[in-house]
């Protein structure tokens, strides 16, 4: 030490040939110490800031990873729900296809789910790719299932329309078959051979009825004729459009004209005693394919043997 305000520092190399002297004042030494302390503190502050920033980045990354994991789980649950809906839709389409009697099927919706991501390490490109692949497959199957459902819906409507039309046609056919007693009277003279009032083959029924009793159409039909016909007197001929004709004879007057459409039960004439009749009654005759048949089975509805021959009739086991 040279004085109170400075320090002498001697530096002697190992060889000892030269001696280096360094004079350092107290002020300089203090400044150097302050600079060193400031440098150390600055380094420590920078390190602390970097460590804090790194911790913030780690927390942000953890939060992002948790959000991605939750989003992945939500997507997987949505995929499970979509797969369940697709299975229900495919089952419904299969049932409709079975009812319609058509074949064909669509690929089933995949129910395999990628492993659930429970840790950050699970969020690998492979797991994300598996989710994307599954979703693409579900979308493909969903589009195909909905297209199949639309096609089946159109086909079902068409089948229902055809069946409705067939049912309407069958109802019309049934409505046009003779199926009631035109005057509600008892049978005074039956179908077949008889001796009174003279021997002959009676081709219809004589139904008891008072003079002027309304005569009803036995089924839906078109009036072929309404006029005089020799021994039948005043006669109405109805064409039922299915091979059946019904004749109503010995009438007093008519309620219809040729060409008119009449419905079952509609009044077409009134009972009389015209032509070769011994008294008021209705001669009722049923013709099928131009030949007379016994009208009695048709007085109280359509015979079962006739119903069994109609389209859509239930099969007898």
C-alpha positions as CSV (number, residue, x, y, z in Angstrom):
1,X,0.0,0.0,0.0
2,X,1.5,3.3,-1.0
3,X,-0.8,5.7,0.7
4,X,-4.2,5.8,2.1
5,X,-5.9,6.5,-1.2
6,X,-4.2,3.8,-3.4
7,X,-3.0,0.3,-3.4
8,X,0.2,-1.1,-5.0
9,X,-0.2,-4.5,-6.5
10,X,3.0,-6.4,-7.4
11,X,2.9,-9.2,-10.0
12,X,5.9,-11.4,-10.0
13,X,6.1,-14.2,-12.6
14,X,7.4,-17.6,-11.7
15,X,10.7,-16.9,-13.4
16,X,11.2,-13.8,-11.1
17,X,13.1,-11.8,-13.6
18,X,10.5,-9.0,-14.0
19,X,8.2,-7.4,-11.4
20,X,5.0,-5.7,-12.5
21,X,3.5,-3.0,-10.3
22,X,-0.1,-1.9,-10.5
23,X,-1.3,1.1,-8.6
24,X,-5.1,1.0,-7.9
25,X,-6.8,3.7,-6.0
26,X,-9.6,3.1,-3.5
27,X,-12.1,4.8,-5.8
28,X,-11.1,2.7,-8.8
29,X,-11.2,-0.5,-6.7
30,X,-14.7,0.5,-5.4
31,X,-15.9,1.3,-8.9
32,X,-14.5,-2.1,-10.1
33,X,-16.3,-3.9,-7.3
34,X,-19.5,-2.1,-8.0
35,X,-19.2,-2.9,-11.7
36,X,-18.6,-6.6,-10.9
37,X,-21.5,-6.7,-8.5
38,X,-23.7,-4.9,-11.1
39,X,-22.7,-7.4,-13.7
40,X,-23.4,-10.3,-11.5
41,X,-26.7,-8.9,-10.4
42,X,-27.6,-8.2,-14.1
43,X,-26.7,-11.7,-15.0
44,X,-28.8,-13.1,-12.2
45,X,-31.7,-10.8,-13.2
46,X,-31.5,-11.9,-16.8
47,X,-31.4,-15.6,-15.7
48,X,-34.4,-15.1,-13.4
49,X,-36.4,-13.3,-16.2
50,X,-35.5,-16.1,-18.7
51,X,-36.5,-18.7,-16.1
52,X,-39.8,-16.9,-15.5
53,X,-40.5,-16.6,-19.2
54,X,-39.7,-20.3,-19.6
55,X,-42.1,-21.2,-16.8
56,X,-44.8,-19.1,-18.5
57,X,-44.2,-20.9,-21.7
58,X,-44.4,-24.2,-20.0
59,X,-47.7,-23.3,-18.3
60,X,-49.1,-22.0,-21.6
61,X,-48.0,-25.2,-23.4
62,X,-49.6,-27.2,-20.6
63,X,-52.8,-25.2,-20.9
64,X,-52.8,-25.6,-24.7
65,X,-52.1,-29.3,-24.4
66,X,-55.0,-29.7,-21.9
67,X,-57.3,-27.8,-24.2
68,X,-56.3,-29.9,-27.2
69,X,-56.7,-33.1,-25.1
70,X,-60.3,-31.9,-24.0
71,X,-61.1,-31.0,-27.6
72,X,-59.8,-34.4,-28.8
73,X,-62.0,-36.1,-26.2
74,X,-65.0,-34.0,-27.2
75,X,-64.4,-35.0,-30.9
76,X,-64.1,-38.6,-29.9
77,X,-67.4,-38.5,-28.0
78,X,-69.1,-36.8,-30.9
79,X,-67.7,-39.5,-33.2
80,X,-69.2,-42.1,-30.8
81,X,-72.6,-40.4,-30.9
82,X,-72.4,-40.1,-34.7
83,X,-71.5,-43.8,-35.0
84,X,-74.5,-44.7,-32.7
85,X,-76.9,-42.6,-34.8
86,X,-75.5,-44.1,-38.0
87,X,-76.1,-47.6,-36.6
88,X,-79.7,-46.7,-35.8
89,X,-80.2,-45.2,-39.3
90,X,-78.6,-48.3,-40.9
91,X,-80.8,-50.6,-38.8
92,X,-83.9,-48.6,-39.8
93,X,-82.9,-48.7,-43.5
94,X,-82.4,-52.4,-43.2
95,X,-85.8,-52.9,-41.7
96,X,-87.4,-50.8,-44.5
97,X,-85.4,-52.7,-47.1
98,X,-86.7,-56.0,-45.6
99,X,-90.3,-54.8,-45.6
100,X,-90.0,-53.7,-49.2
101,X,-88.4,-57.0,-50.1
102,X,-85.2,-55.5,-51.6
103,X,-81.6,-56.5,-51.0
104,X,-78.4,-54.6,-50.6
105,X,-76.6,-53.0,-47.7
106,X,-74.2,-50.3,-46.7
107,X,-70.9,-50.6,-44.8
108,X,-71.5,-50.5,-41.1
109,X,-70.4,-47.4,-39.1
110,X,-67.0,-48.0,-37.4
111,X,-67.3,-48.1,-33.6
112,X,-63.5,-48.4,-33.0
113,X,-62.2,-45.3,-31.2
114,X,-58.6,-44.2,-30.9
115,X,-57.0,-44.4,-27.4
116,X,-58.2,-41.7,-25.1
117,X,-55.6,-39.0,-24.6
118,X,-55.0,-38.6,-20.9
119,X,-51.5,-37.1,-20.9
120,X,-49.7,-34.6,-23.1
121,X,-47.6,-37.4,-24.5
122,X,-50.7,-39.1,-25.9
123,X,-51.4,-36.1,-28.2
124,X,-49.2,-37.6,-30.9
125,X,-49.5,-37.1,-34.6
126,X,-50.6,-40.8,-34.8
127,X,-53.5,-40.3,-32.4
128,X,-54.7,-37.1,-34.2
129,X,-54.4,-38.9,-37.5
130,X,-56.5,-41.8,-36.1
131,X,-59.2,-39.3,-35.1
132,X,-59.2,-37.6,-38.5
133,X,-59.3,-41.0,-40.3
134,X,-62.2,-42.1,-38.1
135,X,-64.1,-38.9,-38.7
136,X,-63.6,-39.1,-42.5
137,X,-64.9,-42.7,-42.4
138,X,-67.9,-41.7,-40.4
139,X,-68.7,-38.8,-42.8
140,X,-68.4,-41.2,-45.7
141,X,-70.7,-43.7,-44.1
142,X,-73.1,-40.9,-43.0
143,X,-73.4,-39.5,-46.5
144,X,-74.0,-43.0,-47.9
145,X,-76.6,-43.8,-45.2
146,X,-78.5,-40.6,-45.7
147,X,-78.5,-41.1,-49.4
148,X,-79.7,-44.7,-48.9
149,X,-82.4,-43.4,-46.6
150,X,-83.5,-40.8,-49.1
151,X,-83.7,-43.5,-51.8
152,X,-85.6,-45.8,-49.5
153,X,-87.9,-42.9,-48.6
154,X,-88.7,-42.3,-52.3
155,X,-89.1,-46.0,-52.9
156,X,-91.3,-46.4,-49.8
157,X,-93.6,-43.5,-51.0
158,X,-93.8,-45.1,-54.4
159,X,-94.6,-48.5,-53.0
160,X,-97.2,-47.0,-50.6
161,X,-98.7,-45.0,-53.5
162,X,-98.9,-48.2,-55.6
163,X,-100.4,-50.1,-52.7
164,X,-102.8,-47.3,-52.1
165,X,-103.8,-47.3,-55.7
166,X,-104.1,-51.1,-55.6
167,X,-106.3,-50.8,-52.5
168,X,-108.5,-48.2,-54.2
169,X,-108.8,-50.4,-57.3
170,X,-109.7,-53.4,-55.0
171,X,-112.2,-51.3,-53.1
172,X,-113.8,-50.2,-56.4
173,X,-113.8,-53.7,-57.6
174,X,-115.5,-54.9,-54.4
175,X,-118.0,-52.0,-54.5
176,X,-119.0,-53.0,-58.1
177,X,-119.8,-56.7,-57.3
178,X,-123.5,-57.4,-56.6
179,X,-123.9,-57.7,-52.9
180,X,-127.3,-56.7,-51.6
181,X,-131.0,-57.5,-51.9
182,X,-132.4,-54.8,-54.2
183,X,-135.7,-54.6,-52.4
184,X,-135.0,-56.4,-49.1
185,X,-137.9,-58.8,-49.8
186,X,-138.1,-62.6,-49.3
187,X,-137.6,-65.0,-52.2
188,X,-141.0,-65.8,-53.7
189,X,-139.5,-67.9,-56.5
190,X,-135.9,-69.2,-56.6
191,X,-133.3,-69.8,-59.3
192,X,-133.7,-73.0,-61.4
193,X,-136.5,-75.2,-62.7
194,X,-140.1,-74.3,-61.7
195,X,-143.6,-75.4,-62.7
196,X,-145.5,-72.3,-61.7
197,X,-146.8,-70.1,-63.3
198,X,-145.6,-72.3,-66.2
199,X,-142.7,-74.9,-66.5
200,X,-139.4,-73.1,-67.2
201,X,-135.9,-72.7,-66.0
202,X,-136.1,-69.5,-63.9
203,X,-132.9,-67.6,-64.5
204,X,-133.3,-65.2,-61.6
205,X,-135.1,-64.6,-58.3
206,X,-138.6,-63.2,-57.8
207,X,-138.3,-61.0,-54.7
208,X,-141.4,-60.1,-52.7
209,X,-142.2,-56.3,-52.7
210,X,-145.2,-54.0,-52.8
211,X,-146.0,-51.9,-55.8
212,X,-143.9,-48.8,-55.9
213,X,-141.2,-50.1,-53.5
214,X,-137.8,-48.5,-54.4
215,X,-135.3,-50.8,-56.2
216,X,-131.7,-50.3,-55.2
217,X,-128.6,-51.0,-57.3
218,X,-126.8,-54.1,-56.0
219,X,-123.4,-52.6,-56.7
220,X,-121.6,-49.7,-58.4
221,X,-122.3,-49.8,-62.1
222,X,-123.2,-48.0,-65.3
223,X,-126.8,-48.1,-66.6
224,X,-126.8,-50.0,-69.9
225,X,-130.5,-49.7,-70.6
226,X,-133.7,-48.6,-68.9
227,X,-136.7,-49.5,-71.0
228,X,-139.2,-52.1,-72.2
229,X,-137.9,-55.7,-72.7
230,X,-140.7,-58.0,-73.9
231,X,-141.7,-60.4,-71.1
232,X,-139.5,-58.6,-68.5
233,X,-141.6,-55.5,-69.0
234,X,-139.8,-52.4,-67.8
235,X,-136.2,-53.5,-67.1
236,X,-133.0,-51.9,-66.0
237,X,-129.6,-53.5,-67.0
238,X,-126.6,-52.5,-65.0
239,X,-123.0,-53.2,-66.1
240,X,-120.7,-53.5,-63.1
241,X,-117.6,-53.4,-65.2
242,X,-116.1,-56.7,-64.0
243,X,-118.0,-59.2,-66.0
244,X,-121.2,-58.8,-63.9
245,X,-124.5,-57.5,-65.1
246,X,-127.6,-57.3,-63.0
247,X,-131.2,-57.1,-64.3
248,X,-134.2,-55.6,-62.6
249,X,-137.5,-56.4,-64.3
250,X,-141.3,-55.9,-64.1
251,X,-140.7,-52.3,-62.9
252,X,-143.4,-49.6,-62.7
253,X,-141.1,-46.7,-63.5
254,X,-137.4,-45.7,-63.8
255,X,-135.2,-43.4,-61.7
256,X,-132.1,-43.6,-64.0
257,X,-131.3,-43.2,-67.7
258,X,-128.8,-45.1,-69.9
259,X,-125.2,-43.9,-69.4
260,X,-125.6,-42.9,-65.8
261,X,-123.1,-44.0,-63.1
262,X,-124.9,-45.4,-60.0
263,X,-123.5,-46.4,-56.6
264,X,-124.4,-49.4,-54.5
265,X,-127.7,-48.8,-52.8
266,X,-128.8,-46.0,-55.0
267,X,-132.5,-46.0,-56.1
268,X,-132.7,-47.0,-59.8
269,X,-136.4,-47.8,-60.3
270,X,-139.6,-48.8,-58.5
271,X,-141.4,-52.2,-58.2
272,X,-144.3,-52.9,-60.6
273,X,-146.0,-55.7,-62.4
274,X,-145.2,-55.0,-66.1
275,X,-144.5,-57.6,-68.7
276,X,-145.3,-61.3,-68.0
277,X,-145.9,-60.7,-64.2
278,X,-148.8,-62.1,-62.2
279,X,-148.5,-59.4,-59.5
280,X,-146.1,-56.8,-58.1
281,X,-142.7,-58.2,-57.4
282,X,-139.1,-57.7,-58.6
283,X,-137.4,-60.1,-61.0
284,X,-133.7,-59.9,-60.1
285,X,-131.2,-61.6,-62.3
286,X,-127.3,-61.8,-62.1
287,X,-125.3,-62.3,-65.2
288,X,-121.6,-63.2,-65.3
289,X,-119.7,-63.3,-68.6
290,X,-123.1,-63.3,-70.4
291,X,-124.5,-66.3,-68.5
292,X,-127.1,-66.3,-65.7
293,X,-126.0,-67.4,-62.3
294,X,-127.8,-67.9,-59.0
295,X,-128.3,-64.5,-57.4
296,X,-129.1,-65.8,-53.9
297,X,-125.4,-66.0,-52.7
298,X,-125.1,-62.3,-53.6
299,X,-128.1,-61.1,-51.6
300,X,-126.2,-60.6,-48.3
301,X,-122.7,-59.6,-49.3
302,X,-120.1,-60.9,-51.6
303,X,-119.6,-64.7,-51.5
304,X,-116.2,-65.7,-49.9
305,X,-115.4,-67.8,-52.9
306,X,-115.5,-64.6,-55.0
307,X,-113.6,-62.5,-52.5
308,X,-110.8,-65.1,-52.4
309,X,-110.2,-64.5,-56.2
310,X,-109.7,-60.8,-55.9
311,X,-106.2,-59.2,-56.0
312,X,-104.8,-58.6,-52.5
313,X,-106.9,-61.3,-50.9
314,X,-105.3,-63.0,-47.9
315,X,-103.8,-66.3,-48.6
316,X,-105.5,-69.3,-47.1
317,X,-102.9,-71.4,-45.2
